[in-house]
Amino acid sequence: MDEILRALPESELEALIGRLGIRIDPNKRIDVPSQAARALVGLPDVREPARLPTASRELLHRLAEAGGLLVVPVVPAGLEALLGRGVVYARKTGGGIQLVLPAAFLVQLKSWESEDPRSLRALIAQAPFETVSAIASHHLGRPATPPIALSLEVAWEVLRDPGRLAVEIDKLAPVERRLLEAVESVGGEVDTQELLDLEREPMRLRGAGGVTASRRGAGFALERRAFLIPIHPNRHAVPTEVATIVGAARRAQRDLRRSEIRSFVIEEDHAPRRARFAADPAPLAVALAFAVREPGNEVRPGVGTPRSLVTRLAQRIGRDVDAVGMVVALSRAVGLWDSSAASVATPPGSLALHELTSLLFTTWRRGGAWDEARTDREVLRVAADARDASPIGALRHMVLEALTDLGEGRWVPWQALEGYLAADERIPGIERLLRRWAERAAIDPPTVLEVARRIALETLPVLGILDLGGGPEDVGAGGEATALRMTPRGRAMLQSGEPAFDVAPARFLDTQVLRIGAATRVAAVLALVHFAELGRVGAELDLVLTPPSIARALSAGLETDAVRGRIEAIAPLSEGLSRLLVQASVVMGRAAFVAASGFLWIEDPEIRELLRTRKPASELFVDPSPPAGLLVVPDVDADRLVRRCRALGVEIDVDGAGAARARAAAVVAAPDSARGPASTRTGRAKTPVSRTR
């Protein structure tokens, strides 16, 4: 943070200090950038993201997911608020604009849906002050001084690098390493009593909340290194990044015990008689984001998704309600339902459809948006910050590892996969964690193999990872699958590669149906929501552009050139649609808008001409006015109108509804003496003016 502020031009640094009202003390021994940094990390905007605008909050999450550095082609929405608060900094690069989120802010940001709740960053952000201070002091080599967020920057430089993190784990003492491996082997999470038992710590400090871990011994040594983070109340978790390194040796030994099951799968042919092939979830996710932007489907940010909306969307698209509910949860977690998704500046709007597939899978794998441990998979009406994520992250990795080991392009019987998982020594630990989590969540505890079945047979097919096979009485009738096969898309994503996609561009199938290509940007598709309708949603997404829908958009004020530009950003216009837009852009005539405060009904043309041409009433009316009356200019009240017209001998009747009607008085006001009598001017005797009602 200090380095970033020192790199700013002096004028920008002074503007930031003045804008935020930071008090600089010239008598302090630290320089101005250091004082500004200490004031900035104390601002509550990052610790309480609800204070920020929605677009700024989403941009902050995308920046954190990118590790604090994100290159964007154009300035994204919500950046101005973050720049003004000194949270994010920008600089131009060859590829666009690089956005920088300092590590001091990154470690304070609350966890969100699309983040792994057991990641190092998420656990440090919610850790108590004593733990954070101990972590900062250990990596600094001296006692950490407030603000702790600045002291944590050195620790974060080590913890976010897998290579340096592995070196730190190798430096552990044998007692500490054994304790860390023991906690990881039982699921990566223990309560304080179990931690002390594993540590063989005889000392027990009891308080109002139960047993408290002592600030000495192997447990505290792991805590100050950020290898074991306490979670309220009285729980301790191993971060995901640490568990991956610690469990590597045990995973290698586990492969030997699974060789028999793998041989059975490889040596025999388990191809089913019928199969249901998995489709890419990206078209469905974009279709749901498209449909929710239509009138009547608004969802407020920060609250759960109404189940009635999920059911309505599933019926409209023709998909299973559970599958749509999962894609809805993942779509909201990655920001597809936010207004920022319609911008090409930041993800997910800047992503192509084929890139969205990997993003949805990664978000599910992190575990913050969808939870198979619940009976109904997820409580959709509960907001993200009110959920208690179940400890099945290790089980997800186990299922994916088993599929990678067993299914290299071949069909795998579900019974073989189930036995493969049951042979894992981590199953009892996960079972114990699930039971304790169920007690906290007040639900019936699920079994590990039941959750694994939901992951393999329900979640992964929706994400396009697995094909399901079985006999006619199974898959064809909607029953339980008996075999599984990993798709090429799934193998690519599990190997951290980019899955292959159809390179065919978007095109019009006929005059009205537009088929979206896999390389089309998400923001370009969502830009058509005002004048396009959803068509078929399957392996590909079709949009329908009908003349009535385009006419409604034009009547709502959308320019023809804007409609044409949004469509051509996806595909060249069809001949019929181009002709329709040309016809819609033809100007048949022009009209002028004139402001008025009222209309005076005057049926007698002589009275109308009198009021229109004679002062003091003539300045009250718009000239020209339509037939049968006079338009009253703005900001003229009824009393003023009545007085001016009565001066010319015309009475105004105003009813209760505000309508006005003129009638001639008994005596018409005499004309100006300089112009002579009316009879002299016209050359005829003056006739009585008729009364008009």
Secondary structure, 3 states (H helix, E strand, C coil): CHHHHHHCCHHHHHHHHHHHCCCCCCCCCCCHHHHHHHHHCCCCCCCCHHHCCHHHHHHHHHHHHCCCEEEECCCCCCHHHHHHCCCCEEEEECCEEEEECCHHHHCCCCCCCCCCCCCHHHHHHHCCHHHHHHHHHHHHCCCCCCCHHHHHHHHHHHHCCHHHHHHHHHCCCHHHHHHHHHHHHCCCEEEHHHHHHHHCCCCCEEECCEEECCCCHHHHHHHHCCCCEEECCCEEECCHHHHHHHCHHHHHHHHHHCHHHHHHHHHCCCCCCEEECCCCCHHHHHHHHHHHCCCCCCCCCCCCCCHHHHHHHHHHHCCCHHHHHHHHHHHHHHCCCCHHHHCCCCCCCCCEHHHHHHHHHHHHHHCCCCCCCECCECCCCCCHHHCCCCCCHHHHHHHHHHHHHHCCCCCEEHHHHHHHHHCCCCHHHHHHHHHHHHHHHCCCCCCHHHHHHHHHHHHHHHCCCEEEEECCCCCCCCCCCCEEEECHHHHHHHCCCCCCCCCCCCEECCCCEEEECCCCEHHHHHCCCCCCEEEEECCCEEEECCHHHHHHHHHCCCCHHHHHHHHHCCCCCCHHHHHHHHHHCCCCCCCCCCCCCEEEECCCHHHHHHHHHCCCCHHHECCCCCCCEEEECCCCCHHHHHHHHHHCCEEEEECCCCCEEEEECCCCCCCCHHHCCHHHHHCCCCCCCCCCC
